[in-house]
Amino acid sequence: MRLFPQKVSHFGKIKKANRAKVLRKPKDIKAEYPGYLIALDTVERFVQGCKRYIITFEDIYTRFSFAWATTSHASKAAQEFFILCQKVFPYSFNFLHILTDNGSEFKKHFSEELKKLHLTHYHTYPKTPKMNAHIERFNRTIQEEFVDYHTGLLVNPEEFNKKLMDYLVWFNTKRVHCAFKNKLSPVQFMLTLPVVQLIQVQSLPLSINIPQECKSGWPYTPPSFLQFFVLK
């Protein structure tokens, strides 16, 4: 839907409207600690003639990942998903940089949420998925290991998400990752991080009003699931 009137010259010809410039991903950016660089993306699937969307999240430093299926491709859905990710993330300090593509779901409400939290929103260049390679790899992994075997459940996203939570528990707590030399899972890697480093992250100027306790999970989650994400 067009949100602004078309520009028309005095000859009656329509002028091309220049899009607002967005902040692109810096060439040398590197995740320095948990929450420093967060990547998000969306996987689209067709099920029985209906579109379903799986929004994905990954913390680049720890490889901690999350996903959620929805029927909406709107920015409001992405905003709600991002709020959910903040509750799921095991550490209580704030995110710093967010990396997404140029999809419409990462505009408007999603962008407003990031501005409200004073987070930096980086965009990849069009048609350059390699600029967000970590989340693209997670998208492939979750499709090959879970979605392809449970496609029928996407008709009812609520049922699909219940099964997805079981997979994500295994993915984050037991599945070893190549980034950690195939020896550690994301949560196991988190447990190896020195406490001093995490205290230094919490003391950064941008991390304000930080509660002392770790966040353990998202709403409406069975207690059996939450125990895997509490870092003591």
C-alpha positions as CSV (number, residue, x, y, z in Angstrom):
1,M,0.0,0.0,0.0
2,R,1.3,3.4,-0.9
3,L,1.8,5.6,2.1
4,F,2.7,8.8,0.3
5,P,1.4,10.6,-2.8
6,Q,3.2,10.2,-6.1
7,K,5.3,13.1,-7.3
8,V,4.0,14.5,-10.6
9,S,6.0,16.9,-12.8
10,H,4.4,20.0,-14.4
11,F,4.4,17.9,-17.6
12,G,2.2,15.3,-16.0
13,K,4.8,12.6,-15.6
14,I,5.3,10.7,-12.4
15,K,8.6,11.3,-10.7
16,K,10.4,8.5,-9.0
17,A,10.3,8.8,-5.3
18,N,13.6,8.3,-3.5
19,R,13.4,5.8,-0.6
20,A,14.6,6.8,2.8
21,K,18.2,5.6,3.3
22,V,18.8,2.9,5.8
23,L,21.9,2.0,7.9
24,R,23.9,-0.7,6.2
25,K,25.9,-3.4,8.0
26,P,29.5,-2.2,8.6
27,K,32.1,-4.3,6.9
28,D,34.2,-4.9,10.0
29,I,31.5,-5.5,12.6
30,K,32.1,-8.5,14.8
31,A,30.2,-9.9,17.8
32,E,32.2,-9.1,20.9
33,Y,30.0,-10.5,23.6
34,P,26.5,-12.0,24.1
35,G,23.8,-9.6,22.8
36,Y,26.3,-7.4,20.9
37,L,25.0,-8.5,17.5
38,I,21.6,-10.1,16.9
39,A,20.4,-11.4,13.5
40,L,16.8,-11.9,12.5
41,D,15.1,-13.3,9.4
42,T,11.9,-14.9,8.1
43,V,11.3,-18.3,6.5
44,E,8.2,-18.5,4.3
45,R,6.3,-21.8,3.7
46,F,3.1,-22.7,1.7
47,V,0.9,-25.2,3.5
48,Q,-2.4,-26.4,1.9
49,G,-2.6,-23.1,-0.1
50,C,-1.9,-20.9,3.0
51,K,1.2,-18.9,3.7
52,R,3.0,-19.5,7.0
53,Y,6.0,-17.6,8.3
54,I,8.7,-18.7,10.7
55,I,10.6,-15.7,12.2
56,T,14.1,-16.7,13.3
57,F,16.6,-15.2,15.8
58,E,20.3,-15.8,16.6
59,D,22.8,-14.2,18.9
60,I,25.9,-14.3,16.8
61,Y,28.4,-14.5,19.7
62,T,26.8,-17.5,21.5
63,R,24.8,-19.0,18.6
64,F,21.8,-19.1,20.9
65,S,18.8,-19.3,18.6
66,F,15.0,-19.0,18.7
67,A,12.2,-19.2,16.2
68,W,8.4,-18.8,16.1
69,A,5.8,-19.6,13.5
70,T,3.0,-17.1,12.7
71,T,0.3,-16.5,10.1
72,S,1.3,-12.8,9.8
73,H,4.1,-11.2,7.8
74,A,3.4,-7.7,9.3
75,S,5.9,-5.7,11.2
76,K,3.7,-6.0,14.3
77,A,4.3,-9.8,14.3
78,A,8.1,-9.1,14.1
79,Q,7.9,-6.6,16.9
80,E,6.1,-9.1,19.2
81,F,8.6,-11.8,18.2
82,F,11.5,-9.5,19.2
83,I,9.9,-8.7,22.6
84,L,9.6,-12.5,23.1
85,C,13.3,-13.0,22.1
86,Q,14.3,-10.5,24.8
87,K,12.5,-12.6,27.4
88,V,13.9,-15.9,26.1
89,F,17.6,-14.7,25.9
90,P,19.3,-16.2,29.0
91,Y,21.2,-13.0,29.8
92,S,19.5,-10.0,31.3
93,F,21.5,-7.2,29.7
94,N,20.2,-5.4,26.6
95,F,20.9,-6.1,22.9
96,L,23.1,-3.6,21.1
97,H,23.0,-4.1,17.3
98,I,20.2,-5.7,15.2
99,L,20.9,-7.1,11.7
100,T,18.1,-7.9,9.3
101,D,17.3,-7.8,5.6
102,N,15.1,-5.2,4.0
103,G,11.8,-7.1,4.4
104,S,8.7,-5.2,5.2
105,E,8.3,-7.1,8.5
106,F,11.3,-5.3,9.8
107,K,9.9,-1.9,9.1
108,K,7.3,0.3,10.9
109,H,6.4,-1.3,14.3
110,F,9.6,-3.4,14.4
111,S,11.7,-0.3,13.7
112,E,9.8,1.8,16.2
113,E,10.5,-0.8,18.9
114,L,14.2,-0.7,18.2
115,K,14.2,3.1,18.3
116,K,12.3,3.0,21.6
117,L,15.1,0.8,23.0
118,H,17.8,2.9,21.4
119,L,19.2,-0.1,19.4
120,T,21.2,0.2,16.2
121,H,19.4,-1.4,13.3
122,Y,21.6,-2.6,10.4
123,H,20.3,-3.7,7.1
124,T,21.9,-6.0,4.5
125,Y,22.1,-4.9,0.9
126,P,19.4,-6.2,-1.4
127,K,19.9,-9.7,-2.7
128,T,23.0,-10.3,-0.5
129,P,22.0,-13.1,1.9
130,K,25.7,-13.8,2.6
131,M,25.8,-10.5,4.6
132,N,23.6,-12.3,7.2
133,A,25.1,-15.7,6.7
134,H,24.7,-16.9,10.3
135,I,21.0,-16.6,10.4
136,E,20.7,-18.0,6.9
137,R,22.6,-21.1,8.0
138,F,20.3,-21.4,11.0
139,N,17.3,-21.1,8.6
140,R,18.7,-24.0,6.6
141,T,19.4,-26.1,9.7
142,I,16.0,-25.6,11.3
143,Q,14.3,-26.5,8.0
144,E,16.3,-29.6,7.3
145,E,16.2,-30.9,10.9
146,F,12.6,-29.9,12.0
147,V,10.4,-28.0,9.6
148,D,10.6,-30.5,6.7
149,Y,9.4,-33.2,9.1
150,H,6.5,-31.2,10.6
151,T,5.2,-29.1,7.7
152,G,1.7,-30.4,8.2
153,L,1.6,-28.8,11.7
154,L,2.1,-25.3,10.2
155,V,-1.7,-25.3,9.4
156,N,-2.1,-24.7,13.1
157,P,0.9,-22.5,14.2
158,E,0.1,-23.1,17.9
159,E,0.6,-26.8,17.6
160,F,3.7,-26.3,15.5
161,N,5.3,-24.0,18.0
162,K,4.8,-26.5,20.8
163,K,6.8,-29.1,18.9
164,L,9.3,-26.4,17.9
165,M,10.0,-25.6,21.5
166,D,11.2,-29.1,22.1
167,Y,13.5,-28.9,19.2
168,L,14.9,-25.6,20.3
169,V,15.7,-27.0,23.8
170,W,17.7,-29.7,22.2
171,F,19.3,-27.3,19.6
172,N,20.5,-24.9,22.3
173,T,21.4,-27.3,25.1
174,K,22.7,-30.5,23.4
175,R,23.4,-30.0,19.7
176,V,27.1,-29.3,19.3
177,H,28.0,-26.5,16.9
178,C,30.8,-26.2,14.4
179,A,31.6,-22.7,15.7
180,F,32.7,-24.4,19.0
181,K,34.7,-27.1,17.2
182,N,31.8,-29.5,17.5
183,K,32.3,-29.8,21.2
184,L,29.8,-27.5,22.8
185,S,26.2,-26.4,22.4
186,P,25.3,-22.7,22.8
187,V,24.2,-23.0,26.4
188,Q,27.3,-25.1,27.2
189,F,29.4,-22.3,25.6
190,M,27.6,-19.7,27.7
191,L,28.5,-21.6,30.9
192,T,32.2,-21.4,29.9
193,L,32.2,-17.6,29.7
194,P,34.0,-15.9,32.7
195,V,31.8,-14.1,35.1
196,V,34.1,-11.0,35.0
197,Q,33.4,-10.6,31.3
198,L,29.7,-10.7,31.8
199,I,29.9,-8.2,34.6
200,Q,31.9,-5.8,32.4
201,V,29.2,-6.1,29.7
202,Q,26.5,-5.2,32.2
203,S,28.4,-2.1,33.2
204,L,28.5,-0.7,29.7
205,P,26.8,2.8,29.4
206,L,24.2,1.5,26.9
207,S,23.0,-1.2,29.2
208,I,20.9,0.8,31.7
209,N,18.2,-0.3,34.1
210,I,19.4,-3.9,34.0
211,P,17.9,-6.4,36.5
212,Q,20.3,-8.5,38.4
213,E,18.6,-11.9,37.8
214,C,18.8,-13.8,34.5
215,K,15.8,-14.0,32.3
216,S,14.6,-17.6,32.1
217,G,12.0,-18.0,29.4
218,W,8.9,-16.6,27.7
219,P,5.3,-16.5,28.8
220,Y,3.1,-19.6,28.7
221,T,6.0,-22.0,28.7
222,P,6.0,-25.2,30.7
223,P,8.4,-25.3,33.7
224,S,10.1,-28.3,32.2
225,F,11.3,-26.1,29.4
226,L,12.5,-23.1,31.4
227,Q,15.0,-25.1,33.5
228,F,17.2,-25.5,30.5
229,F,17.7,-21.8,29.9
230,V,18.5,-20.6,33.5
231,L,22.2,-19.8,33.7
232,K,23.4,-19.7,37.3
